[in-house]
Amino acid sequence: MNQKIIAVTIAAALSLPMLAHAEGAYLGANIGRSDLKADGDTRDQTAYKAYAGYDFTKNFGVEAAYVDFGKIKERDGNSSLSVKSSAFYVAATANWPLSEQFSLFAKAGASANRVKVDYSEPGFSENTKENKTSVMFGIGGVYAINKNLSVVAEYENFGKIYNRDGGDLKANLFSAGLRYKF
C-alpha cells in the first residue's frame, strides 16, 4: 500500500509541467505608481495597465499593453497646468523559471506615447498634444497561484515620452497585478 502511494506521488511530481512557465496566451491588469519626471521634478501618480501576451516557449514571448500614467494637476495663483499621459507598447519578453511557481522576466520593445498638456493663465491658454515613440524596457517577477492565475510585480521604463521647448517628460511605472493564462 505504501509503495503504491509513494509511486503515485513520485509519478505525479515528475509529470507536473512548469505551471508558471507554460506556453500560451495570457491577459493581465496591473495598478501601481508612475513616476513622471520633468526638469528635475518628480510627480508620482496612480497608474493602470492592461495587457495581453503570448509565450512561444517557456523562455520567450511577446506582450502588448496600454498604460495610463495618470494626470498631473497643478495650480499656482491664477495659472493652472494639467498633464495627462498614456502609452501603448509592444515588447519581446524573456522568462527565467526559478521554480515551478516563480519566474523572473525582462522585456524590451517600442512604446507609442501620448501626452496632452493644458496650461492657462489670465489672458493666455495653450493646449498641446504630442505623440512620441520611445524604447521601453522592464523587469519583474511572476508567482503562479495555480496553472492559470499568477501575481505579477514589475518595473518599466518608458524613457522620454514628451519633449517640447527644451523640457523633457520621462516616465517609469512600478506596478503589481494579476495575470490569467489560457
OpenMM code with the backbone's topology and positions (N, CA, C; nanometers):
from openmm import Vec3, app, unit

residues = "MET ASN GLN LYS ILE ILE ALA VAL THR ILE ALA ALA ALA LEU SER LEU PRO MET LEU ALA HIS ALA GLU GLY ALA TYR LEU GLY ALA ASN ILE GLY ARG SER ASP LEU LYS ALA ASP GLY ASP THR ARG ASP GLN THR ALA TYR LYS ALA TYR ALA GLY TYR ASP PHE THR LYS ASN PHE GLY VAL GLU ALA ALA TYR VAL ASP PHE GLY LYS ILE LYS GLU ARG ASP GLY ASN SER SER LEU SER VAL LYS SER SER ALA PHE TYR VAL ALA ALA THR ALA ASN TRP PRO LEU SER GLU GLN PHE SER LEU PHE ALA LYS ALA GLY ALA SER ALA ASN ARG VAL LYS VAL ASP TYR SER GLU PRO GLY PHE SER GLU ASN THR LYS GLU ASN LYS THR SER VAL MET PHE GLY ILE GLY GLY VAL TYR ALA ILE ASN LYS ASN LEU SER VAL VAL ALA GLU TYR GLU ASN PHE GLY LYS ILE TYR ASN ARG ASP GLY GLY ASP LEU LYS ALA ASN LEU PHE SER ALA GLY LEU ARG TYR LYS PHE".split()
positions = [
    Vec3(0.0820, -0.1193, 0.0000),
    Vec3(0.0000, 0.0000, 0.0000),
    Vec3(0.0865, 0.1258, 0.0000),
    Vec3(0.1851, 0.1320, 0.0911),
    Vec3(0.2732, 0.2482, 0.0975),
    Vec3(0.3532, 0.2652, -0.0302),
    Vec3(0.3954, 0.1524, -0.0926),
    Vec3(0.4725, 0.1608, -0.2162),
    Vec3(0.3881, 0.2211, -0.3277),
    Vec3(0.2590, 0.1881, -0.3322),
    Vec3(0.1703, 0.2445, -0.4348),
    Vec3(0.1539, 0.3951, -0.4146),
    Vec3(0.1358, 0.4366, -0.2911),
    Vec3(0.1208, 0.5794, -0.2619),
    Vec3(0.2483, 0.6542, -0.2988),
    Vec3(0.3625, 0.5983, -0.2621),
    Vec3(0.4904, 0.6617, -0.2956),
    Vec3(0.5090, 0.6669, -0.4465),
    Vec3(0.4775, 0.5577, -0.5160),
    Vec3(0.4931, 0.5529, -0.6619),
    Vec3(0.4023, 0.6545, -0.7301),
    Vec3(0.2769, 0.6645, -0.6857),
    Vec3(0.1826, 0.7609, -0.7438),
    Vec3(0.2293, 0.9037, -0.7155),
    Vec3(0.2764, 0.9304, -0.5952),
    Vec3(0.3253, 1.0634, -0.5594),
    Vec3(0.4455, 1.1027, -0.6446),
    Vec3(0.5400, 1.0114, -0.6615),
    Vec3(0.6581, 1.0399, -0.7441),
    Vec3(0.6180, 1.0615, -0.8892),
    Vec3(0.5299, 0.9765, -0.9412),
    Vec3(0.4852, 0.9910, -1.0805),
    Vec3(0.4142, 1.1243, -1.1015),
    Vec3(0.3301, 1.1634, -1.0063),
    Vec3(0.2588, 1.2913, -1.0182),
    Vec3(0.3565, 1.4083, -1.0138),
    Vec3(0.4532, 1.4025, -0.9241),
    Vec3(0.5506, 1.5109, -0.9131),
    Vec3(0.6356, 1.5227, -1.0390),
    Vec3(0.6750, 1.4092, -1.0964),
    Vec3(0.7567, 1.4122, -1.2170),
    Vec3(0.6783, 1.4552, -1.3402),
    Vec3(0.5479, 1.4343, -1.3395),
    Vec3(0.4685, 1.4685, -1.4576),
    Vec3(0.4129, 1.6103, -1.4541),
    Vec3(0.4326, 1.6817, -1.3436),
    Vec3(0.3821, 1.8192, -1.3360),
    Vec3(0.4555, 1.9080, -1.4344),
    Vec3(0.3833, 1.9798, -1.5185),
    Vec3(0.4503, 2.0752, -1.6073),
    Vec3(0.4933, 2.1968, -1.5270),
    Vec3(0.5781, 2.2748, -1.5856),
    Vec3(0.6183, 2.4007, -1.5230),
    Vec3(0.4986, 2.4949, -1.5342),
    Vec3(0.4095, 2.4903, -1.4378),
    Vec3(0.2819, 2.5608, -1.4461),
    Vec3(0.2974, 2.7103, -1.4713),
    Vec3(0.3913, 2.7714, -1.4069),
    Vec3(0.4059, 2.9163, -1.4207),
    Vec3(0.4696, 2.9569, -1.5527),
    Vec3(0.5218, 2.8616, -1.6276),
    Vec3(0.6026, 2.8967, -1.7426),
    Vec3(0.5564, 2.8294, -1.8705),
    Vec3(0.4396, 2.7713, -1.8705),
    Vec3(0.3919, 2.7003, -1.9890),
    Vec3(0.3649, 2.7979, -2.1027),
    Vec3(0.3725, 2.7458, -2.2254),
    Vec3(0.3452, 2.8269, -2.3427),
    Vec3(0.1965, 2.8615, -2.3475),
    Vec3(0.1637, 2.9716, -2.4166),
    Vec3(0.0246, 3.0074, -2.4357),
    Vec3(-0.0023, 3.1551, -2.4151),
    Vec3(-0.1289, 3.1909, -2.4362),
    Vec3(-0.1727, 3.3304, -2.4271),
    Vec3(-0.2075, 3.3673, -2.2831),
    Vec3(-0.1972, 3.4976, -2.2528),
    Vec3(-0.2361, 3.5472, -2.1215),
    Vec3(-0.2909, 3.6893, -2.1320),
    Vec3(-0.3710, 3.7255, -2.0328),
    Vec3(-0.4243, 3.8610, -2.0155),
    Vec3(-0.3921, 3.9055, -1.8742),
    Vec3(-0.3734, 4.0367, -1.8554),
    Vec3(-0.3440, 4.0839, -1.7220),
    Vec3(-0.3837, 4.2282, -1.7010),
    Vec3(-0.3879, 4.2663, -1.5746),
    Vec3(-0.4164, 4.4043, -1.5357),
    Vec3(-0.3336, 4.4366, -1.4123),
    Vec3(-0.2719, 4.5537, -1.4134),
    Vec3(-0.1891, 4.5992, -1.3017),
    Vec3(-0.2340, 4.7374, -1.2568),
    Vec3(-0.2023, 4.7683, -1.1332),
    Vec3(-0.2187, 4.9028, -1.0798),
    Vec3(-0.0881, 4.9369, -1.0092),
    Vec3(-0.0507, 5.0632, -1.0122),
    Vec3(0.0750, 5.0998, -0.9485),
    Vec3(0.0971, 5.2492, -0.9460),
    Vec3(0.2246, 5.2865, -0.9387),
    Vec3(0.2643, 5.4265, -0.9324),
    Vec3(0.3517, 5.4588, -1.0516),
    Vec3(0.3168, 5.5660, -1.1197),
    Vec3(0.4030, 5.6147, -1.2268),
    Vec3(0.4866, 5.7291, -1.1713),
    Vec3(0.6115, 5.7320, -1.2100),
    Vec3(0.6999, 5.8444, -1.1804),
    Vec3(0.7120, 5.9247, -1.3079),
    Vec3(0.6589, 6.0451, -1.3078),
    Vec3(0.6712, 6.1351, -1.4220),
    Vec3(0.7722, 6.2421, -1.3838),
    Vec3(0.8846, 6.2443, -1.4546),
    Vec3(0.9949, 6.3344, -1.4209),
    Vec3(1.0091, 6.4416, -1.5274),
    Vec3(1.0038, 6.5673, -1.4840),
    Vec3(1.0201, 6.6812, -1.5755),
    Vec3(1.1133, 6.7822, -1.5115),
    Vec3(1.2214, 6.8122, -1.5803),
    Vec3(1.3154, 6.9160, -1.5356),
    Vec3(1.3551, 6.8994, -1.3890),
    Vec3(1.3883, 6.7779, -1.3481),
    Vec3(1.4344, 6.7517, -1.2126),
    Vec3(1.3246, 6.7368, -1.1096),
    Vec3(1.2001, 6.7553, -1.1474),
    Vec3(1.0864, 6.7443, -1.0565),
    Vec3(1.0136, 6.6132, -1.0850),
    Vec3(0.9891, 6.5320, -0.9820),
    Vec3(0.9218, 6.4032, -0.9995),
    Vec3(0.7838, 6.4072, -0.9365),
    Vec3(0.6848, 6.3607, -1.0113),
    Vec3(0.5476, 6.3508, -0.9613),
    Vec3(0.5042, 6.2049, -0.9674),
    Vec3(0.4550, 6.1532, -0.8562),
    Vec3(0.4021, 6.0171, -0.8510),
    Vec3(0.2520, 6.0217, -0.8713),
    Vec3(0.2030, 5.9370, -0.9599),
    Vec3(0.0601, 5.9301, -0.9895),
    Vec3(0.0151, 5.7846, -0.9851),
    Vec3(-0.1121, 5.7625, -0.9571),
    Vec3(-0.1677, 5.6278, -0.9691),
    Vec3(-0.1782, 5.5945, -1.1168),
    Vec3(-0.1320, 5.4758, -1.1530),
    Vec3(-0.1296, 5.4344, -1.2935),
    Vec3(-0.1984, 5.2992, -1.3083),
    Vec3(-0.2473, 5.2739, -1.4285),
    Vec3(-0.3165, 5.1491, -1.4603),
    Vec3(-0.2583, 5.0903, -1.5877),
    Vec3(-0.2645, 4.9591, -1.5978),
    Vec3(-0.2105, 4.8911, -1.7153),
    Vec3(-0.2964, 4.7688, -1.7457),
    Vec3(-0.3311, 4.7514, -1.8731),
    Vec3(-0.3998, 4.6310, -1.9212),
    Vec3(-0.3131, 4.5733, -2.0326),
    Vec3(-0.2943, 4.4421, -2.0321),
    Vec3(-0.2019, 4.3839, -2.1290),
    Vec3(-0.2435, 4.2436, -2.1719),
    Vec3(-0.1870, 4.2028, -2.2846),
    Vec3(-0.2060, 4.0679, -2.3380),
    Vec3(-0.0715, 4.0213, -2.3904),
    Vec3(-0.0487, 3.8925, -2.3825),
    Vec3(0.0786, 3.8406, -2.4301),
    Vec3(0.0668, 3.6970, -2.4741),
    Vec3(0.1752, 3.6498, -2.5312),
    Vec3(0.1822, 3.5097, -2.5731),
    Vec3(0.3243, 3.4602, -2.5501),
    Vec3(0.3371, 3.3502, -2.4759),
    Vec3(0.4665, 3.2860, -2.4550),
    Vec3(0.4825, 3.1770, -2.5602),
    Vec3(0.5785, 3.1945, -2.6513),
    Vec3(0.6044, 3.0960, -2.7562),
    Vec3(0.6711, 2.9719, -2.6990),
    Vec3(0.7581, 2.9922, -2.5998),
    Vec3(0.8237, 2.8842, -2.5267),
    Vec3(0.8203, 2.9236, -2.3799),
    Vec3(0.8783, 2.8398, -2.2935),
    Vec3(0.8815, 2.8781, -2.1521),
    Vec3(0.9771, 2.9948, -2.1275),
    Vec3(1.0618, 3.0279, -2.2274),
    Vec3(1.1593, 3.1350, -2.2095),
    Vec3(1.1342, 3.2615, -2.2912),
    Vec3(1.0586, 3.2530, -2.4016),
    Vec3(1.0441, 3.3696, -2.4891),
    Vec3(0.8992, 3.3933, -2.5298),
    Vec3(0.8632, 3.5226, -2.5380),
    Vec3(0.7274, 3.5582, -2.5774),
    Vec3(0.7198, 3.7015, -2.6260),
    Vec3(0.5967, 3.7499, -2.6354),
    Vec3(0.5701, 3.8862, -2.6793),
    Vec3(0.4545, 3.9400, -2.5956),
    Vec3(0.4527, 4.0724, -2.5726),
    Vec3(0.3481, 4.1339, -2.4917),
    Vec3(0.3106, 4.2689, -2.5510),
    Vec3(0.1821, 4.3021, -2.5449),
    Vec3(0.1309, 4.4332, -2.5858),
    Vec3(0.0486, 4.4879, -2.4700),
    Vec3(0.0562, 4.6197, -2.4477),
    Vec3(-0.0139, 4.6771, -2.3327),
    Vec3(-0.0545, 4.8210, -2.3580),
    Vec3(-0.1580, 4.8621, -2.2850),
    Vec3(-0.1980, 5.0019, -2.2765),
    Vec3(-0.1699, 5.0460, -2.1330),
    Vec3(-0.1034, 5.1601, -2.1170),
    Vec3(-0.0697, 5.2130, -1.9850),
    Vec3(-0.1256, 5.3541, -1.9720),
    Vec3(-0.1975, 5.3796, -1.8634),
    Vec3(-0.2433, 5.5143, -1.8289),
    Vec3(-0.1558, 5.5613, -1.7134),
    Vec3(-0.0675, 5.6574, -1.7399),
    Vec3(0.0264, 5.7054, -1.6383),
    Vec3(-0.0382, 5.7978, -1.5358),
    Vec3(-0.1611, 5.8368, -1.5569),
    Vec3(-0.2274, 5.9270, -1.4646),
    Vec3(-0.2234, 6.0707, -1.5126),
    Vec3(-0.2696, 6.1607, -1.4263),
    Vec3(-0.2817, 6.3017, -1.4632),
    Vec3(-0.2195, 6.3883, -1.3541),
    Vec3(-0.1364, 6.4809, -1.3965),
    Vec3(-0.0768, 6.5783, -1.3045),
    Vec3(-0.1584, 6.7066, -1.3145),
    Vec3(-0.2015, 6.7587, -1.1998),
    Vec3(-0.2728, 6.8867, -1.1964),
    Vec3(-0.2012, 6.9783, -1.0987),
    Vec3(-0.1710, 7.0980, -1.1449),
    Vec3(-0.1076, 7.1978, -1.0586),
    Vec3(-0.1776, 7.3308, -1.0752),
    Vec3(-0.1875, 7.4033, -0.9652),
    Vec3(-0.2469, 7.5361, -0.9677),
    Vec3(-0.1557, 7.6271, -0.8878),
    Vec3(-0.1257, 7.7421, -0.9475),
    Vec3(-0.0398, 7.8405, -0.8821),
    Vec3(-0.1035, 7.9773, -0.9035),
    Vec3(-0.1736, 8.0257, -0.8031),
    Vec3(-0.2448, 8.1527, -0.8181),
    Vec3(-0.3532, 8.1398, -0.9230),
    Vec3(-0.3435, 8.2202, -1.0297),
    Vec3(-0.4433, 8.2165, -1.1369),
    Vec3(-0.4046, 8.1245, -1.2524),
    Vec3(-0.2884, 8.0619, -1.2461),
    Vec3(-0.2473, 7.9733, -1.3558),
    Vec3(-0.2711, 7.8272, -1.3176),
    Vec3(-0.2958, 7.7460, -1.4199),
    Vec3(-0.3166, 7.6033, -1.3953),
    Vec3(-0.2482, 7.5222, -1.5054),
    Vec3(-0.2031, 7.4042, -1.4664),
    Vec3(-0.1353, 7.3128, -1.5574),
    Vec3(-0.1921, 7.1736, -1.5366),
    Vec3(-0.2207, 7.1066, -1.6472),
    Vec3(-0.2693, 6.9690, -1.6438),
    Vec3(-0.1914, 6.8891, -1.7479),
    Vec3(-0.1362, 6.7748, -1.7056),
    Vec3(-0.0604, 6.6878, -1.7956),
    Vec3(-0.1161, 6.5471, -1.7825),
    Vec3(-0.1662, 6.4930, -1.8934),
    Vec3(-0.2192, 6.3563, -1.8968),
    Vec3(-0.1359, 6.2769, -1.9952),
    Vec3(-0.0915, 6.1583, -1.9546),
    Vec3(-0.0052, 6.0792, -2.0424),
    Vec3(-0.0456, 5.9323, -2.0419),
    Vec3(-0.0222, 5.8689, -2.1566),
    Vec3(-0.0520, 5.7266, -2.1724),
    Vec3(0.0437, 5.6679, -2.2750),
    Vec3(0.0452, 5.5355, -2.2844),
    Vec3(0.1342, 5.4678, -2.3794),
    Vec3(0.0717, 5.3365, -2.4232),
    Vec3(0.1090, 5.2947, -2.5420),
    Vec3(0.0794, 5.1610, -2.5926),
    Vec3(0.2130, 5.1027, -2.6342),
    Vec3(0.2452, 4.9827, -2.5862),
    Vec3(0.3735, 4.9245, -2.6248),
    Vec3(0.3600, 4.7809, -2.6724),
    Vec3(0.4595, 4.7402, -2.7501),
    Vec3(0.4775, 4.6012, -2.7922),
    Vec3(0.6208, 4.5661, -2.7557),
    Vec3(0.6389, 4.4528, -2.6857),
    Vec3(0.7724, 4.4167, -2.6378),
    Vec3(0.7968, 4.2671, -2.6493),
    Vec3(0.9210, 4.2322, -2.6714),
    Vec3(0.9649, 4.0930, -2.6623),
    Vec3(0.9908, 4.0641, -2.5149),
    Vec3(0.9583, 3.9426, -2.4705),
    Vec3(0.9780, 3.9060, -2.3308),
    Vec3(1.0721, 3.7865, -2.3200),
    Vec3(1.1505, 3.7860, -2.2133),
    Vec3(1.2384, 3.6732, -2.1811),
    Vec3(1.2075, 3.6308, -2.0380),
    Vec3(1.1837, 3.5031, -2.0169),
    Vec3(1.1451, 3.4493, -1.8864),
    Vec3(1.2524, 3.3542, -1.8345),
    Vec3(1.2805, 3.3625, -1.7035),
    Vec3(1.3754, 3.2728, -1.6388),
    Vec3(1.3038, 3.2000, -1.5254),
    Vec3(1.2575, 3.0767, -1.5492),
    Vec3(1.1918, 2.9992, -1.4437),
    Vec3(1.2909, 2.9653, -1.3323),
    Vec3(1.2567, 2.9988, -1.2096),
    Vec3(1.3407, 2.9654, -1.0951),
    Vec3(1.2862, 2.8456, -1.0190),
    Vec3(1.1560, 2.8225, -1.0317),
    Vec3(1.0901, 2.7066, -0.9712),
    Vec3(0.9617, 2.6831, -1.0498),
    Vec3(0.8823, 2.5869, -1.0061),
    Vec3(0.7561, 2.5609, -1.0751),
    Vec3(0.6580, 2.6761, -1.0597),
    Vec3(0.6749, 2.7566, -0.9557),
    Vec3(0.5797, 2.8644, -0.9310),
    Vec3(0.6355, 3.0039, -0.9538),
    Vec3(0.7648, 3.0209, -0.9533),
    Vec3(0.8209, 3.1557, -0.9586),
    Vec3(0.9167, 3.1713, -1.0758),
    Vec3(0.9054, 3.2855, -1.1443),
    Vec3(0.9989, 3.3174, -1.2525),
    Vec3(1.0270, 3.4672, -1.2531),
    Vec3(1.1399, 3.5013, -1.3103),
    Vec3(1.1765, 3.6399, -1.3353),
    Vec3(1.1611, 3.6660, -1.4839),
    Vec3(1.1396, 3.7922, -1.5210),
    Vec3(1.1292, 3.8233, -1.6633),
    Vec3(1.1897, 3.9599, -1.6923),
    Vec3(1.2226, 3.9775, -1.8188),
    Vec3(1.2679, 4.1065, -1.8706),
    Vec3(1.1953, 4.1289, -2.0018),
    Vec3(1.1781, 4.2533, -2.0380),
    Vec3(1.1122, 4.2863, -2.1646),
    Vec3(1.1762, 4.4105, -2.2238),
    Vec3(1.1682, 4.4205, -2.3564),
    Vec3(1.2170, 4.5392, -2.4267),
    Vec3(1.1362, 4.5534, -2.5539),
    Vec3(1.1029, 4.6775, -2.5878),
    Vec3(1.0232, 4.6995, -2.7077),
    Vec3(1.0081, 4.8460, -2.7416),
    Vec3(0.9062, 4.8737, -2.8206),
    Vec3(0.8765, 5.0100, -2.8651),
    Vec3(0.7464, 5.0566, -2.8013),
    Vec3(0.7449, 5.1831, -2.7617),
    Vec3(0.6285, 5.2415, -2.6957),
    Vec3(0.5805, 5.3642, -2.7729),
    Vec3(0.4517, 5.3665, -2.8041),
    Vec3(0.3886, 5.4839, -2.8661),
    Vec3(0.3249, 5.5633, -2.7522),
    Vec3(0.3799, 5.6795, -2.7231),
    Vec3(0.3394, 5.7595, -2.6077),
    Vec3(0.2559, 5.8788, -2.6513),
    Vec3(0.1600, 5.9151, -2.5676),
    Vec3(0.0749, 6.0310, -2.5957),
    Vec3(0.0696, 6.1170, -2.4700),
    Vec3(0.0972, 6.2452, -2.4880),
    Vec3(0.0937, 6.3399, -2.3769),
    Vec3(0.0061, 6.4579, -2.4169),
    Vec3(-0.0859, 6.4938, -2.3284),
    Vec3(-0.1729, 6.6092, -2.3502),
    Vec3(-0.1442, 6.7095, -2.2385),
    Vec3(-0.1092, 6.8326, -2.2786),
    Vec3(-0.0761, 6.9379, -2.1827),
    Vec3(-0.1747, 7.0525, -2.2004),
    Vec3(-0.2372, 7.0942, -2.0917),
    Vec3(-0.3267, 7.2100, -2.0902),
    Vec3(-0.2712, 7.3098, -1.9890),
    Vec3(-0.2446, 7.4324, -2.0360),
    Vec3(-0.1923, 7.5368, -1.9494),
    Vec3(-0.2772, 7.6616, -1.9690),
    Vec3(-0.3103, 7.7268, -1.8592),
    Vec3(-0.3854, 7.8520, -1.8715),
    Vec3(-0.3449, 7.9485, -1.7603),
    Vec3(-0.3512, 8.0751, -1.7967),
    Vec3(-0.3327, 8.1854, -1.7031),
    Vec3(-0.4153, 8.3000, -1.7588),
    Vec3(-0.4399, 8.4041, -1.6818),
    Vec3(-0.5226, 8.5135, -1.7332),
    Vec3(-0.4680, 8.5697, -1.8648),
    Vec3(-0.5502, 8.5672, -1.9674),
    Vec3(-0.5131, 8.6210, -2.0976),
    Vec3(-0.4367, 8.5255, -2.1875),
    Vec3(-0.4106, 8.4020, -2.1418),
    Vec3(-0.3338, 8.3081, -2.2239),
    Vec3(-0.3716, 8.1642, -2.1884),
    Vec3(-0.3843, 8.0834, -2.2909),
    Vec3(-0.4018, 7.9397, -2.2677),
    Vec3(-0.3376, 7.8634, -2.3831),
    Vec3(-0.2907, 7.7442, -2.3528),
    Vec3(-0.2280, 7.6593, -2.4536),
    Vec3(-0.2668, 7.5141, -2.4273),
    Vec3(-0.3083, 7.4483, -2.5335),
    Vec3(-0.3427, 7.3065, -2.5272),
    Vec3(-0.2602, 7.2352, -2.6331),
    Vec3(-0.1767, 7.1416, -2.5909),
    Vec3(-0.0940, 7.0689, -2.6872),
    Vec3(-0.1085, 6.9190, -2.6662),
    Vec3(-0.0941, 6.8474, -2.7752),
    Vec3(-0.0905, 6.7013, -2.7716),
    Vec3(0.0329, 6.6591, -2.8486),
    Vec3(0.1056, 6.5652, -2.7933),
    Vec3(0.2245, 6.5166, -2.8629),
    Vec3(0.2291, 6.3648, -2.8573),
    Vec3(0.2583, 6.3060, -2.9721),
    Vec3(0.2801, 6.1622, -2.9816),
    Vec3(0.4289, 6.1410, -3.0049),
    Vec3(0.4877, 6.0522, -2.9291),
    Vec3(0.6315, 6.0267, -2.9404),
    Vec3(0.6559, 5.8776, -2.9214),
    Vec3(0.7413, 5.8226, -3.0039),
    Vec3(0.7792, 5.6822, -2.9911),
    Vec3(0.9107, 5.6738, -2.9150),
    Vec3(0.9182, 5.5795, -2.8229),
    Vec3(1.0408, 5.5616, -2.7454),
    Vec3(1.0673, 5.4129, -2.7246),
    Vec3(1.1884, 5.3836, -2.6833),
    Vec3(1.2246, 5.2471, -2.6448),
    Vec3(1.1810, 5.2286, -2.5004),
    Vec3(1.1232, 5.1134, -2.4694),
    Vec3(1.0859, 5.0832, -2.3316),
    Vec3(1.1516, 4.9522, -2.2907),
    Vec3(1.1712, 4.9362, -2.1591),
    Vec3(1.2205, 4.8091, -2.1071),
    Vec3(1.1623, 4.7881, -1.9690),
    Vec3(1.1654, 4.6636, -1.9223),
    Vec3(1.1118, 4.6338, -1.7911),
    Vec3(1.1690, 4.5056, -1.7345),
    Vec3(1.1542, 4.4903, -1.6022),
    Vec3(1.1929, 4.3686, -1.5319),
    Vec3(1.0854, 4.3387, -1.4288),
    Vec3(1.0749, 4.2123, -1.3891),
    Vec3(0.9758, 4.1787, -1.2891),
    Vec3(0.9780, 4.0335, -1.2495),
    Vec3(0.8788, 3.9967, -1.1708),
    Vec3(0.8644, 3.8597, -1.1241),
    Vec3(0.7201, 3.8153, -1.1327),
    Vec3(0.7012, 3.6836, -1.1500),
    Vec3(0.5681, 3.6234, -1.1590),
    Vec3(0.5615, 3.5078, -1.0600),
    Vec3(0.4554, 3.5051, -0.9785),
    Vec3(0.4313, 3.3936, -0.8873),
    Vec3(0.2993, 3.3280, -0.9264),
    Vec3(0.3048, 3.1996, -0.9640),
    Vec3(0.1852, 3.1270, -1.0073),
    Vec3(0.1070, 3.0772, -0.8861),
    Vec3(-0.0170, 3.1240, -0.8730),
    Vec3(-0.1060, 3.0755, -0.7685),
    Vec3(-0.1563, 2.9364, -0.8059),
    Vec3(-0.1895, 2.9196, -0.9334),
    Vec3(-0.2258, 2.7895, -0.9899),
    Vec3(-0.1862, 2.7910, -1.1371),
    Vec3(-0.2302, 2.6934, -1.2153),
    Vec3(-0.1830, 2.6859, -1.3544),
    Vec3(-0.2347, 2.7999, -1.4415),
    Vec3(-0.3398, 2.8704, -1.3994),
    Vec3(-0.3952, 2.9795, -1.4788),
    Vec3(-0.3713, 3.1183, -1.4211),
    Vec3(-0.3686, 3.1329, -1.2908),
    Vec3(-0.3653, 3.2643, -1.2267),
    Vec3(-0.2305, 3.2908, -1.1603),
    Vec3(-0.1743, 3.4088, -1.1886),
    Vec3(-0.0447, 3.4479, -1.1319),
    Vec3(-0.0511, 3.5905, -1.0788),
    Vec3(0.0357, 3.6189, -0.9834),
    Vec3(0.0571, 3.7539, -0.9322),
    Vec3(0.1844, 3.8062, -0.9985),
    Vec3(0.1794, 3.9309, -1.0459),
    Vec3(0.2918, 3.9911, -1.1182),
    Vec3(0.3330, 4.1203, -1.0476),
    Vec3(0.4632, 4.1426, -1.0348),
    Vec3(0.5175, 4.2699, -0.9869),
    Vec3(0.6279, 4.3101, -1.0837),
    Vec3(0.6288, 4.4386, -1.1250),
    Vec3(0.7265, 4.4776, -1.2265),
    Vec3(0.7603, 4.6262, -1.2230),
    Vec3(0.8731, 4.6566, -1.2870),
    Vec3(0.9185, 4.7932, -1.3102),
    Vec3(0.9347, 4.8093, -1.4609),
    Vec3(0.8855, 4.9221, -1.5148),
    Vec3(0.9003, 4.9509, -1.6572),
    Vec3(0.9490, 5.0941, -1.6751),
    Vec3(1.0413, 5.1124, -1.7692),
    Vec3(1.0965, 5.2436, -1.8006),
    Vec3(1.0582, 5.2765, -1.9440),
    Vec3(0.9942, 5.3916, -1.9640),
    Vec3(0.9474, 5.4328, -2.0962),
    Vec3(1.0326, 5.5437, -2.1572),
    Vec3(1.1364, 5.5864, -2.0878),
    Vec3(1.2241, 5.6901, -2.1411),
    Vec3(1.1531, 5.8239, -2.1537),
    Vec3(1.1958, 5.9043, -2.2514),
    Vec3(1.1353, 6.0358, -2.2757),
    Vec3(1.0061, 6.0175, -2.3544),
    Vec3(0.8947, 6.0563, -2.2928),
    Vec3(0.7657, 6.0431, -2.3611),
    Vec3(0.7159, 6.1770, -2.4158),
    Vec3(0.7862, 6.2854, -2.3819),
    Vec3(0.7450, 6.4192, -2.4270),
    Vec3(0.8686, 6.5071, -2.4313),
    Vec3(0.8791, 6.5891, -2.5349),
    Vec3(0.9911, 6.6816, -2.5473),
    Vec3(0.9416, 6.8056, -2.6200),
    Vec3(0.9327, 6.9147, -2.5471),
    Vec3(0.8846, 7.0387, -2.6082),
    Vec3(0.9515, 7.1571, -2.5399),
    Vec3(0.9939, 7.2517, -2.6199),
    Vec3(1.0547, 7.3753, -2.5695),
    Vec3(1.1672, 7.3470, -2.4697),
    Vec3(1.2484, 7.2464, -2.5000),
    Vec3(1.3621, 7.2146, -2.4139),
    Vec3(1.3264, 7.1375, -2.2887),
    Vec3(1.1984, 7.1075, -2.2664),
    Vec3(1.1578, 7.0319, -2.1486),
    Vec3(1.1260, 6.8882, -2.1834),
    Vec3(1.1784, 6.7963, -2.1051),
    Vec3(1.1531, 6.6542, -2.1262),
    Vec3(1.0612, 6.6014, -2.0171),
    Vec3(0.9793, 6.5041, -2.0517),
    Vec3(0.8988, 6.4317, -1.9548),
    Vec3(0.9353, 6.2850, -1.9694),
    Vec3(0.9858, 6.2260, -1.8605),
    Vec3(1.0244, 6.0851, -1.8595),
    Vec3(0.9253, 6.0083, -1.7732),
    Vec3(0.9000, 5.8816, -1.8101),
    Vec3(0.8011, 5.8022, -1.7372),
    Vec3(0.8577, 5.6672, -1.6954),
    Vec3(0.8296, 5.6298, -1.5705),
    Vec3(0.8593, 5.4978, -1.5154),
    Vec3(0.7319, 5.4458, -1.4513),
    Vec3(0.7182, 5.3146, -1.4449),
    Vec3(0.5993, 5.2544, -1.3846),
    Vec3(0.6404, 5.1406, -1.2923),
    Vec3(0.5957, 5.1470, -1.1673),
    Vec3(0.6097, 5.0390, -1.0705),
    Vec3(0.4685, 4.9857, -1.0476),
    Vec3(0.4452, 4.8570, -1.0779),
    Vec3(0.3078, 4.8078, -1.0675),
    Vec3(0.3022, 4.6618, -1.0247),
    Vec3(0.1837, 4.6214, -0.9815),
    Vec3(0.1558, 4.4825, -0.9449),
    Vec3(0.0138, 4.4512, -0.9890),
    Vec3(-0.0114, 4.3250, -1.0156),
    Vec3(-0.1452, 4.2873, -1.0588),
    Vec3(-0.1596, 4.1382, -1.0778),
    Vec3(-0.2622, 4.1024, -1.1531),
    Vec3(-0.2942, 3.9621, -1.1786),
    Vec3(-0.2843, 3.9319, -1.3268),
    Vec3(-0.2407, 3.8110, -1.3567),
    Vec3(-0.2294, 3.7627, -1.4951),
    Vec3(-0.3046, 3.6300, -1.5047),
    Vec3(-0.3868, 3.6180, -1.6096),
    Vec3(-0.4596, 3.4932, -1.6337),
    Vec3(-0.4059, 3.4289, -1.7607),
    Vec3(-0.3595, 3.3055, -1.7489),
    Vec3(-0.3021, 3.2328, -1.8625),
    Vec3(-0.4029, 3.1295, -1.9114),
    Vec3(-0.4226, 3.1266, -2.0422),
    Vec3(-0.5192, 3.0337, -2.1028),
    Vec3(-0.4557, 2.8989, -2.1301),
] * unit.nanometer
topology = app.Topology()
chain = topology.addChain("A")
for resn in residues:
    res = topology.addResidue(resn, chain)
    for name in ("N", "CA", "C"):
        topology.addAtom(name, app.Element.getBySymbol(name[0]), res)
